[in-house]
Amino acid sequence: MQTHKAKRVEIIIEAPMESRLTAALEKAGVTGFTVLPVLGRWTREGQVGRSGMVAVVCLIRPERLDALLDAAYAVVDRHIGVIGVTDAEVLRAERF
């Protein structure tokens, strides 16, 4: 079965920022993502909001990565959060 190159982007951010982040991603042309609760301990100088953290995960074509990262960073920059990018292989590339 043939696979196609993609990028997997994981953005972990404070839960109250979820809607701002997903709106920014949609505005940047990202058509799909998954939002998951984060279990674990996240701190910045010992402080974490009571509402916790979420992980927004998406697979995207490599040529669309820069627009996604610009949009995500504009939201994450001033909050507790991290953006990770890894190489991925996908089936059904027309979905991404």
Backbone as a chain_set.jsonl record, in Angstrom:
{"seq": "MQTHKAKRVEIIIEAPMESRLTAALEKAGVTGFTVLPVLGRWTREGQVGRSGMVAVVCLIRPERLDALLDAAYAVVDRHIGVIGVTDAEVLRAERF", "coords": {"N": [[0.842, -1.172, 0.0], [0.544, 2.209, -0.805], [2.092, 4.998, 0.736], [2.036, 8.458, 1.799], [3.932, 11.427, 2.253], [3.646, 13.453, 5.16], [3.072, 15.92, 7.722], [2.933, 15.746, 11.201], [1.41, 17.6, 13.595], [1.482, 18.664, 16.868], [-0.079, 20.492, 19.275], [0.086, 21.76, 22.378], [-1.757, 23.356, 24.767], [-3.151, 25.758, 27.098], [-6.375, 24.941, 28.252], [-8.488, 26.961, 28.161], [-7.726, 28.412, 25.926], [-8.308, 26.952, 23.728], [-10.461, 27.383, 21.809], [-9.675, 29.774, 20.611], [-7.265, 28.995, 19.452], [-8.093, 26.904, 17.677], [-9.78, 28.353, 15.988], [-7.912, 30.071, 14.796], [-6.357, 28.191, 13.42], [-8.244, 27.18, 11.594], [-8.739, 29.518, 10.122], [-6.288, 29.697, 8.892], [-6.509, 27.737, 7.054], [-6.526, 25.072, 7.823], [-8.152, 22.068, 7.767], [-8.935, 20.003, 9.398], [-8.666, 18.561, 12.651], [-7.803, 17.105, 15.836], [-8.911, 17.316, 19.15], [-7.719, 16.77, 22.318], [-7.912, 15.933, 25.824], [-5.31, 16.748, 28.113], [-3.45, 14.704, 30.159], [-1.562, 14.903, 32.997], [1.205, 16.802, 34.286], [1.672, 20.166, 33.93], [3.633, 23.011, 34.017], [4.468, 26.445, 34.457], [6.747, 28.096, 35.979], [5.664, 26.918, 38.25], [2.89, 27.315, 38.009], [-0.36, 26.565, 36.897], [-3.338, 26.86, 35.12], [-6.621, 26.194, 36.474], [-8.27, 24.921, 34.706], [-6.837, 23.18, 33.137], [-5.037, 21.51, 30.431], [-5.03, 21.137, 26.832], [-4.535, 19.031, 23.968], [-4.011, 19.68, 20.641], [-4.142, 18.039, 17.713], [-2.957, 17.461, 14.458], [-2.732, 16.329, 11.058], [-0.939, 17.251, 8.225], [-0.246, 18.416, 4.907], [3.153, 18.756, 3.885], [3.769, 21.179, 2.505], [1.94, 22.973, 3.492], [2.599, 23.49, 6.037], [4.007, 25.78, 7.113], [2.104, 27.903, 7.188], [0.286, 26.888, 9.048], [1.942, 26.718, 11.339], [2.618, 29.425, 11.745], [0.081, 30.495, 12.392], [-0.568, 28.99, 14.693], [1.554, 29.627, 16.433], [1.129, 32.336, 16.889], [-0.947, 32.282, 18.707], [-0.06, 30.572, 20.788], [2.24, 31.781, 21.722], [2.01, 33.663, 23.9], [1.153, 32.167, 26.034], [1.018, 29.297, 28.267], [2.379, 26.581, 26.704], [3.223, 24.37, 23.961], [4.594, 23.527, 20.773], [4.856, 20.824, 18.646], [6.449, 19.149, 15.931], [6.442, 16.468, 13.743], [7.645, 14.058, 11.357], [5.491, 12.223, 9.211], [3.681, 9.475, 7.731], [1.004, 8.933, 5.56], [-2.021, 7.284, 4.557], [-4.394, 7.638, 1.905], [-3.998, 10.335, 0.902], [-5.439, 12.406, -0.241], [-7.145, 13.346, 1.674], [-5.858, 15.195, 3.196]], "CA": [[0.0, 0.0, 0.0], [1.357, 3.417, -0.934], [1.929, 6.051, 1.734], [2.403, 9.794, 1.345], [4.561, 12.218, 3.309], [2.827, 14.451, 5.839], [3.614, 16.404, 8.992], [2.034, 15.638, 12.35], [1.625, 18.75, 14.463], [0.825, 18.568, 18.17], [-0.032, 21.769, 19.97], [-0.443, 21.627, 23.733], [-2.037, 24.715, 25.222], [-4.141, 25.871, 28.158], [-7.717, 24.639, 27.743], [-9.298, 28.127, 27.779], [-7.264, 28.954, 24.651], [-8.635, 26.004, 22.655], [-11.275, 27.947, 20.728], [-8.868, 30.77, 19.894], [-6.305, 28.254, 18.633], [-8.746, 26.205, 16.562], [-10.243, 29.379, 15.039], [-6.73, 30.515, 14.048], [-5.997, 27.115, 12.498], [-9.232, 27.165, 10.511], [-8.488, 30.697, 9.289], [-5.076, 29.405, 8.127], [-6.803, 26.711, 6.053], [-6.462, 23.712, 8.365], [-9.519, 21.572, 7.642], [-9.262, 18.971, 10.377], [-7.77, 18.371, 13.789], [-8.386, 16.4, 16.968], [-8.617, 17.957, 20.424], [-7.704, 15.769, 23.385], [-7.486, 16.45, 27.122], [-3.951, 16.36, 28.482], [-3.3, 14.19, 31.511], [-0.183, 15.093, 33.396], [1.488, 18.022, 35.014], [2.287, 21.222, 33.139], [3.837, 24.2, 34.838], [5.367, 27.531, 34.109], [7.049, 28.668, 37.286], [4.777, 26.333, 39.242], [1.507, 27.773, 37.859], [-1.192, 26.04, 35.817], [-4.745, 27.195, 35.321], [-7.444, 25.091, 36.967], [-8.988, 24.252, 33.624], [-5.982, 22.187, 32.52], [-4.42, 21.663, 29.12], [-5.541, 20.3, 25.75], [-3.629, 18.786, 22.843], [-4.641, 19.773, 19.324], [-3.298, 17.215, 16.846], [-3.41, 17.418, 13.064], [-1.836, 15.881, 9.995], [-1.023, 18.257, 7.176], [0.759, 18.303, 3.838], [4.342, 19.545, 4.234], [3.767, 22.525, 1.919], [1.004, 23.815, 4.236], [3.077, 23.545, 7.421], [4.385, 27.128, 7.573], [0.896, 28.673, 7.517], [-0.224, 26.344, 10.299], [2.824, 27.101, 12.438], [2.447, 30.866, 11.991], [-1.198, 30.691, 13.076], [-0.49, 28.4, 16.028], [2.501, 30.363, 17.267], [0.518, 33.614, 17.26], [-1.784, 32.025, 19.878], [0.707, 29.915, 21.849], [3.35, 32.637, 22.144], [1.814, 34.355, 25.182], [0.501, 31.266, 26.98], [1.711, 28.04, 28.518], [2.11, 25.681, 25.594], [4.343, 23.908, 23.143], [4.222, 23.021, 19.45], [5.777, 19.811, 18.161], [6.249, 18.74, 14.541], [7.159, 15.246, 13.389], [7.356, 13.502, 10.038], [4.485, 11.16, 9.232], [3.26, 8.875, 6.467], [-0.431, 8.737, 5.605], [-2.762, 6.703, 3.443], [-5.476, 8.525, 1.504], [-3.442, 11.685, 0.955], [-6.428, 13.396, -0.669], [-7.846, 13.833, 2.862], [-5.046, 16.155, 3.953]], "C": [[0.891, 1.24, 0.0], [1.036, 4.419, 0.178], [2.438, 7.368, 1.16], [2.952, 10.589, 2.521], [3.595, 13.266, 3.849], [3.594, 14.924, 7.067], [2.531, 16.224, 10.049], [2.387, 16.779, 13.287], [0.814, 18.542, 15.734], [1.025, 19.892, 18.887], [-0.676, 21.549, 21.334], [-0.554, 23.028, 24.305], [-3.065, 24.673, 26.352], [-5.547, 25.716, 27.58], [-8.545, 25.88, 27.387], [-8.901, 28.74, 26.428], [-7.636, 28.068, 23.464], [-9.405, 26.654, 21.511], [-10.511, 29.008, 19.945], [-7.884, 30.07, 18.966], [-6.992, 27.593, 17.444], [-9.301, 27.198, 15.546], [-9.078, 29.883, 14.185], [-6.297, 29.462, 13.032], [-6.962, 27.073, 11.316], [-9.031, 28.344, 9.568], [-7.262, 30.491, 8.4], [-5.288, 28.279, 7.113], [-6.693, 25.28, 6.533], [-7.895, 23.187, 8.432], [-9.884, 20.496, 8.652], [-8.206, 18.861, 11.458], [-8.53, 17.62, 14.866], [-7.972, 17.135, 18.231], [-8.773, 16.909, 21.523], [-7.355, 16.423, 24.716], [-6.073, 15.944, 27.418], [-3.954, 15.901, 29.926], [-1.835, 14.323, 31.881], [-0.016, 16.433, 34.06], [2.232, 18.994, 34.134], [2.445, 22.438, 34.022], [4.699, 25.214, 34.123], [5.569, 28.252, 35.426], [6.041, 28.204, 38.332], [3.312, 26.692, 39.107], [0.835, 27.08, 36.67], [-2.631, 26.419, 36.122], [-5.541, 25.973, 35.744], [-8.133, 24.315, 35.859], [-8.121, 23.268, 32.847], [-5.473, 22.545, 31.133], [-5.147, 20.77, 28.116], [-4.432, 20.115, 24.716], [-4.451, 18.85, 21.566], [-3.672, 19.087, 18.359], [-3.848, 17.258, 15.43], [-2.304, 16.873, 12.172], [-2.034, 16.828, 8.833], [0.035, 17.981, 6.114], [1.95, 19.199, 4.18], [4.32, 20.971, 3.695], [2.803, 23.481, 2.635], [1.448, 24.052, 5.678], [3.347, 24.971, 7.902], [3.17, 27.962, 7.964], [0.3, 28.199, 8.838], [0.626, 26.812, 11.473], [2.718, 28.586, 12.76], [1.178, 31.133, 12.783], [-1.147, 30.167, 14.509], [0.421, 29.214, 16.944], [1.916, 31.7, 17.718], [-0.361, 33.459, 18.499], [-0.95, 31.506, 21.045], [1.752, 30.845, 22.468], [3.19, 33.229, 23.542], [1.2, 33.471, 26.264], [1.388, 30.063, 27.253], [1.377, 27.115, 27.349], [3.371, 25.343, 24.822], [3.793, 23.387, 21.815], [5.29, 22.018, 19.023], [5.421, 19.41, 16.738], [7.083, 17.486, 14.296], [6.782, 14.83, 11.972], [6.358, 12.363, 10.195], [4.284, 10.633, 7.818], [1.778, 8.602, 6.595], [-0.91, 7.964, 4.383], [-3.837, 7.722, 3.078], [-5.055, 9.989, 1.589], [-4.44, 12.765, 0.528], [-7.215, 13.974, 0.507], [-7.095, 14.937, 3.589], [-4.698, 17.347, 3.12]], "O": [[1.881, 1.299, 0.73], [-0.125, 4.654, 0.513], [3.17, 7.391, 0.171], [2.488, 10.438, 3.651], [2.833, 13.879, 3.102], [4.645, 14.379, 7.402], [1.359, 16.516, 9.811], [3.532, 16.906, 13.72], [-0.387, 18.279, 15.683], [2.152, 20.349, 19.08], [-1.85, 21.191, 21.423], [0.415, 23.788, 24.328], [-3.76, 23.674, 26.535], [-5.865, 26.294, 26.541], [-9.254, 25.852, 26.381], [-9.671, 29.509, 25.853], [-7.316, 28.396, 22.322], [-9.031, 26.487, 20.351], [-10.688, 29.123, 18.732], [-7.688, 30.496, 17.827], [-6.516, 27.713, 16.315], [-9.293, 26.911, 14.349], [-9.24, 30.099, 12.984], [-5.914, 29.799, 11.911], [-6.538, 26.944, 10.167], [-9.138, 28.192, 8.352], [-7.19, 31.033, 7.297], [-4.36, 27.907, 6.394], [-6.762, 24.356, 5.722], [-8.752, 23.791, 9.077], [-11.052, 20.118, 8.744], [-7.014, 19.043, 11.211], [-9.755, 17.512, 14.814], [-6.816, 17.535, 18.37], [-9.808, 16.254, 21.642], [-6.577, 17.377, 24.741], [-5.699, 14.842, 27.015], [-4.407, 16.623, 30.814], [-0.963, 13.887, 31.128], [-0.994, 17.117, 34.361], [3.315, 18.68, 33.641], [1.504, 22.851, 34.698], [5.546, 24.874, 33.296], [4.672, 28.933, 35.923], [5.613, 28.979, 39.187], [2.539, 26.399, 40.019], [1.396, 27.021, 35.576], [-3.081, 26.308, 37.263], [-5.179, 24.845, 35.41], [-8.535, 23.169, 36.06], [-8.636, 22.578, 31.966], [-5.477, 23.705, 30.721], [-5.79, 19.788, 28.486], [-3.518, 20.932, 24.607], [-5.461, 18.159, 21.429], [-2.524, 19.508, 18.213], [-5.051, 17.111, 15.218], [-1.117, 16.949, 12.49], [-3.165, 17.172, 8.49], [1.076, 17.388, 6.395], [1.764, 20.292, 4.713], [4.805, 21.885, 4.362], [2.855, 24.688, 2.399], [0.763, 24.728, 6.445], [2.942, 25.325, 9.01], [3.208, 28.662, 8.976], [-0.139, 29.01, 9.653], [0.091, 27.253, 12.49], [2.728, 28.965, 13.931], [1.193, 31.909, 13.739], [-1.627, 30.826, 15.431], [0.084, 29.457, 18.103], [2.192, 32.144, 18.832], [-0.507, 34.409, 19.267], [-1.122, 31.96, 22.176], [2.101, 30.685, 23.638], [4.162, 33.285, 24.294], [0.772, 33.975, 27.302], [2.382, 29.837, 26.562], [0.203, 26.897, 27.048], [4.428, 25.947, 25.008], [2.675, 22.875, 21.746], [6.482, 22.325, 19.038], [4.246, 19.337, 16.377], [8.275, 17.449, 14.601], [5.728, 15.208, 11.46], [6.38, 11.633, 11.186], [4.67, 11.272, 6.839], [1.329, 8.095, 7.623], [-0.286, 7.991, 3.323], [-4.152, 8.592, 3.891], [-5.695, 10.784, 2.276], [-4.288, 13.926, 0.909], [-7.887, 14.993, 0.351], [-7.639, 15.553, 4.505], [-4.019, 18.256, 3.597]]}, "num_chains": 1, "name": "protein.A"}
